[in-house]
Amino acid sequence: MEEFVIGVVSSLAAAGLAVVGGMVLPRRVRSWPTLLLSRATGLGVSRVHPRQRVAAADLKAALGKARWVRVLAGRGNELTRDGFAALWDDGGRRLEFVHVLLPDTDPRSVSWLKWREDEIRRIDPGFAQGMLAEQIELNAGYVSEVAADRDNIELRRYNLPHLHRIVITDHIAFLTLYRRAGHGRDSPCVVAPRPGLMYDYALQLFTTAWDHA
């Protein structure tokens, strides 16, 4: 257990350094700190995008090649957009499974929803109280509607801190590290191919949340 904790802390520290390097260095040399740290630590990171939305093209390509997909999102808006279309159209029937985790919006439960909403409202005055839950329910409804005609899609709800977005396929993981006061689309996104420590860490995060959802 101690070795695992040390490994995770080292991985996150290295990922943090890679993110900082990716944001402050010129574009043509941004990949070098990531690759050097990845090789030196066994982190297994191929690139770090300064913002999640910049990774959209890479993510769309990965989903188009996937055999299975797992998604943990803090809101799920992108699930209804073109980047995720490969999961929901007829081509998505070839997938072994699509597992989706979205936040629990039940006000009777002990929820982290208000905590995350308050964070976003600090930097987005147009984000009204209750809007986050409304958007989550709309996106959950979209996934549920598709799942009604497909037996390889399953949606569950989680009640955990909103710290990251995770998209994992059988080949690669996209781990967005949410900023405390910012939208997920503006937060850095770590891309980690399999095999690698960061891929395994992202998979463990998802699996833990899925098993307790």
N, C-alpha and C positions, 0 to 999 in steps of 0.2 A: 504494500500500500504506500509506504514511504517513497519508494522508487517511482511509483506512478505519479504521486503528487509533485515530486521534484521534476519529473519529466514534463508534466503539464505546465508548471510554472515557468520552466525554461523555455518551453515552446511559445507560451504567450508573450514572454519577454522578448524573444527573438522576433515574433510576429510584430510586436509593437515597434521594435527598431526598424523592421522592414517597412512598416507603414510610414513611419516618420521619414525614412530615406526616400520612399516613393513620392512623398509630397514635397520635399524641399529640394531634391536634385533635379537637374534638367531631364526632360523626357527621354532623351537618347541614352542616358546612363542610369535611369531609374531601376532597371531590372537587375543591375549588377549587385547592389547590396542584398537584395532578396535572394538571388542565386547563391551568393557567397555564404550568407547566413544559413540558408537552407542546407547547403552541402556540409558546412562545418558542424551543424547541430543535429542533422538528420530530420529537420523540421518537415521537409517535403512540400515546400511552397514554390509554385512556379511563377506567380506574379501577385502583386498587390495593386488593385485599382484604388485611386484616391477617393472615388465615390462609387457607390453601388450601381448607379445608372450607367456608368462607363463600362461596366462588366456585362451589360445587357446582351451585346452581340455574342460574346463568348458563351454566355449562359444559354442563349437560344440554340446555338450550334450544339452544345453538350446535350441538351434535352432531346434534340432531334436524333441523336445517336444512342440514347440511353436504353438500357434493358429494363431498368426499374428506377423509380424516382421517389425521394423522400423530401418533403418541404415543411419547414417550421417557419411561420411568418408572424410578425407582430400585428399586421393589419390585413395583408393579403391582396392589396389592390392590383399588384402585377399578375396575379393568377388569372385575371379576366382579360389580360392584354395579349398582344401578339406574341410576346416572348415565350409564353407558356402554351400557345395554341397547339403545339405538338402533343401535349398531354390530353387534350380534350377532343380533338377532331378524330375522324375515323382511323387515322394512323396510330393514335394512342391506344387502340385496342390490342396492338402487338405487345405492349408493355406487360411485364409480369405483374406489377402492381404500382400504384401511385398512392402513397401515404401522405396525408396532409394534416398538419397540426395548426389550429388557429386558437386564439385566446378565448377563454370562457368569459362570456358577457353576462352571466347570471348575477344580478345584484345581490342575491342571497348568499353567494359564496364569497370567501375571502379572496378578493381579486386584486391583481397588480395593475388593472386597467386604468384606474384613476391616477395612480402614480405615474404611469407612462404618459397619460393624457396631459397631466399637469406639466410634465417636462416639455412636451411639444408646444403647449400653449404659451410657454415663456418666449418662444422665438417665432410663433405663428399666431398673430392676433385674430386671424380669421377662423381658427380652429375652435369651434364652440364646444361647450361642455356637452358630453354625450355623443359627440360626432364620431369618436373613435369606435364606440360600440356599434353605432349604426353602420359604419363602413365595414366592420368585421362581419356583421350579420348579412349584409348584402353579398359579400364575397363568399361567405359560408353557404348562402343560398345558391349561389352560382355553382359551386363545387357539388353540392348535394343534388342539384338538378341534373348535372352530367352523370353523377354516380348512380342515379336512379335507372339509367339505361346501360350501366357498365358494372360488371362484377369485379373489376380489378382496381377500383377506386374506393378508398376509405378515408373518412374525415373524422378526426377526434379533436377534443378541446383540451387545452392545457391551462393551468393556473400557476404560472411561474413568472419571475421577473422578466421583463422585456429587455433583454440584453443583446440579442443578436437575431439575424435571419440566417437560416441554414437551408441550402438546397444541395442535395447529394444524389449522385447517380452511381452506378456500379463502377464508374471510371474516375469521377472527379467530384470535389466538394467546393461550394462557394459559401464562405462564412463572412457575413457582414457584421462588423462590430459596431453596434449602435452608439452614436455620440449621446451624451446625457441630455444635451439641449439641441436637438436636431432631428430632422426626418431621416428615416432609414436610407432613402435614396441618396442622401448627401454624406453617408457614412462610408468609411473604407471597407473594401471587400477583398478578402484573402482567397486566392484560388489555389487549391491543394489537390494534386492528382494522387491516385492510388498506385502503389502503396506509399505510405508516408505517415509520420506522426500526427500532422495536423489533420489529415483525412480521417485517421482513426479517432482523433479527439472530436471532430465534428460529428462523426457517426455515433460516438458514445453519448454526446449531448442530445442528439435526436432520440436515440433509443431509450435513454433514461426518461425523457419527457413523454415519449409515446407509451411506455410501459406504465406510467403513472397518470396518464390522461383519463 
